[in-house]
Amino acid sequence: MDLVCYEDVDLFAAETSDEWEILEQDLYHRLIEEPGSNPDDPDRGVGISNLLSGVVRPELFARLIEADFLKDDRVASCKATIAPRDSAGAYDIEIVVGVNEERLTMNVTADSEGVRLS
């Protein structure tokens, strides 16, 4: 059992026992956390917001996502792609995570309003 918590704890402190949802939110946290910002795991975090706010090198950032996600023992494989959505600095990110024989696909939007699952 785990709390539902993406950007913040669910309004009603909902809980989930769905292993896919738990994995998805854990990986989402890895994506948005700045490297070294988690005292429980200083080797964790991509910091995607700061990466995409500078000179964007999608192929490099995709490799950083893959490397960080592969640090999670539940993840067997990971493939990330980042594509610009418009000239205003919005990006679409698709991350396909392999767990055993199954796949979890995370579609993420990053723009001036933040980073969110879409």
Sequence and secondary structure as in RCSB ss.txt:
>XXXX:A:sequence
MDLVCYEDVDLFAAETSDEWEILEQDLYHRLIEEPGSNPDDPDRGVGISNLLSGVVRPELFARLIEADFLKDDRV
ASCKATIAPRDSAGAYDIEIVVGVNEERLTMNVTADSEGVRLS
>XXXX:A:secstr
 EE BSSSB TT  EE  HHHHHHHHHHHHHHS TT  TT TT    HHHHHTSS  HHHHHHHHHHHHTTSTT 
SEEEEEEEE STTS EEEEEEEEETTEEEEEEEEEETTEEEE 
